[in-house]
Amino acid sequence: VTLKAVATALEFKLGAATVEAEGDLDFRGTLGVAKDAPVGFRAIRLNFGLDTDEPQERVDTLLKLTERYCVVFQTINTRPELTVSAQR
């Protein structure tokens, strides 16, 4: 969604676009079978497939601005304050 919004704002000529996300995760931590194994992703990689004839400089700008304005990316990247509570 953010990529498309940024492309529209930049008047970036974009046909189809895909995003692939992959990451490194040790399931032993998530499943609680190894106390020394971390819980959660240790690395996340995003790859955008872009159908465009735009020059590389414009592609770089598109990615930079998409990263800047993507709510999910920025939330993960900046580690927001988290709270946990329970009520009965």
Stockholm file with secondary structure:
# STOCKHOLM 1.0

chainA/1-88         VTLKAVATALEFKLGAATVEAEGDLDFRGTLGVAKDAPVGFRAIRLNFGLDTDEPQERVDTLLKLTERYCVVFQTINTRPELTVSAQR
#=GR chainA/1-88 SS CHHHHHHHHHTCCCCCEEEEEEEEECHHHHTTSCTTSCCSEEEEEEEEEECCCCCHHHHHHHHHHHHHHCHHHHHHHHCCCCCCCCCC
#=GC SS_cons        CHHHHHHHHHTCCCCCEEEEEEEEECHHHHTTSCTTSCCSEEEEEEEEEECCCCCHHHHHHHHHHHHHHCHHHHHHHHCCCCCCCCCC
//
